[in-house]
Amino acid sequence: MAEKPYSYVSKIYNYLMRSVNYQEWADYVYSIYDFMNIRGSSVLELASGNSKLSVLLLKRFPGIIVTDLSYEMLKLSNSSGLKKVCCNMAELPFKNKFSFIYSTFDSINYLDNEESINKFFKNIFHILNDEACFTFDVSLEKNSIKHEKRLNRKGKVDGLKFIQNSKYDRTTKIHQNKFKIKLEDGSIVEEIHRQKIYDFEYYFNIIEQHNLYVVHCFNSFTYDDANSESERAQFVVKKRLH
Ligand SMILES: C[S@@+](CC[C@H](N)C(=O)[O-])C[C@H]1O[C@@H](n2cnc3c(N)ncnc32)[C@H](O)[C@@H]1O
């Protein structure tokens, strides 16, 4: 039976991400906060997953709130300093505004249809304060093409066997990752992850449509401008003030 994304993949997530340098990623996110001269301390992470990145930023952002759609993913972190909210980033429950919001590692690509991505940016407009910025990275087509084959893999983690099948469809622009996991009791579960690989220009259009604007768009982990040939792009967005 196909399960909700990250119900079971949470069990192998830290293994899948073992080569990710979260310290470097956290430093980059913080450098954007600094570069943008943000002073406020109300900070929110969207789709935080195992929240490793925010744990590394806790000293700098003590009141940080992390959110994710998957309760199982949020449970991966037992840091007492984090405030956690299990919610859909397209339907955020917050009434207050934030000075800095971020999301990392292709999470925005999980908003795989027009309705959810529109709802998402509409929400972002409402929860950013006037001086705030929102920064997020996206995976672009070149990245999907480059990594499609490599992500066909299998392995064994803590007694669980898994097979990952990765397929990028250039027509629908959906990158699908199918995971089959054999659990401790021998049962096999399946999870399907769908990510939409929107065109580079699409982000600029949709952001503008929601009274926001792109202040910077960098090649991820750098301060160089990204373009449609980039593999990953890091957007820095602010609210348009009338
Ligand atoms: C690739 S993981 C990235 C996690 C984390 N940011 C990291 O860097 O390790 C994508 C995350 O997005 C979450 N996610 C997917 N769709 C979501 C949604 N609509 N709302 C909130 N979280 C979502 C998943 O549960 C998962 O934890």
The ligand as an SDF file (V2000), in Angstrom:
LIG
                    3D

 27 29  0  0  0  0  0  0  0  0999 V2000
   13.8460   16.5090    1.3050 C   0  0  0  0  0  0  0  0  0  0  0  0
   13.0800   16.6630    2.8670 S   0  0  0  0  0  0  0  0  0  0  0  0
   13.9540   18.0650    3.5070 C   0  0  0  0  0  0  0  0  0  0  0  0
   13.9390   18.1080    5.0030 C   0  0  0  0  0  0  0  0  0  0  0  0
   14.8620   19.1080    5.6460 C   0  0  0  0  0  0  0  0  0  0  0  0
   14.5290   20.4610    5.2360 N   0  0  0  0  0  0  0  0  0  0  0  0
   16.3110   18.8120    5.3470 C   0  0  0  0  0  0  0  0  0  0  0  0
   16.9940   19.7060    4.8220 O   0  0  0  0  0  0  0  0  0  0  0  0
   16.7850   17.7170    5.6530 O   0  0  0  0  0  0  0  0  0  0  0  0
   11.5090   17.3400    2.4560 C   0  0  0  0  0  0  0  0  0  0  0  0
   10.6130   17.5650    3.6730 C   0  0  0  0  0  0  0  0  0  0  0  0
    9.4610   18.2620    3.2290 O   0  0  0  0  0  0  0  0  0  0  0  0
    8.3560   17.8010    3.9900 C   0  0  0  0  0  0  0  0  0  0  0  0
    7.1260   18.1620    3.2600 N   0  0  0  0  0  0  0  0  0  0  0  0
    6.7210   17.7030    2.0590 C   0  0  0  0  0  0  0  0  0  0  0  0
    5.5710   18.2900    1.7040 N   0  0  0  0  0  0  0  0  0  0  0  0
    5.2560   19.1500    2.7120 C   0  0  0  0  0  0  0  0  0  0  0  0
    4.1760   20.0570    2.9280 C   0  0  0  0  0  0  0  0  0  0  0  0
    3.1980   20.2000    2.0380 N   0  0  0  0  0  0  0  0  0  0  0  0
    4.1780   20.7930    4.0670 N   0  0  0  0  0  0  0  0  0  0  0  0
    5.1700   20.6580    4.9780 C   0  0  0  0  0  0  0  0  0  0  0  0
    6.2060   19.8060    4.8290 N   0  0  0  0  0  0  0  0  0  0  0  0
    6.2540   19.0630    3.7020 C   0  0  0  0  0  0  0  0  0  0  0  0
    8.5990   16.3110    4.1320 C   0  0  0  0  0  0  0  0  0  0  0  0
    7.8410   15.7230    5.1620 O   0  0  0  0  0  0  0  0  0  0  0  0
   10.1070   16.2990    4.3760 C   0  0  0  0  0  0  0  0  0  0  0  0
   10.4040   16.3460    5.7450 O   0  0  0  0  0  0  0  0  0  0  0  0
  1  2  1  0
  2  3  1  0
  2 10  1  0
  3  4  1  0
  4  5  1  0
  5  6  1  0
  5  7  1  0
  7  8  2  0
  7  9  1  0
 10 11  1  0
 11 12  1  0
 11 26  1  0
 12 13  1  0
 13 14  1  0
 13 24  1  0
 14 15  1  0
 14 23  1  0
 15 16  2  0
 16 17  1  0
 17 18  1  0
 17 23  2  0
 18 19  1  0
 18 20  2  0
 20 21  1  0
 21 22  2  0
 22 23  1  0
 24 25  1  0
 24 26  1  0
 26 27  1  0
M  CHG  2   2   1   9  -1
M  END
$$$$
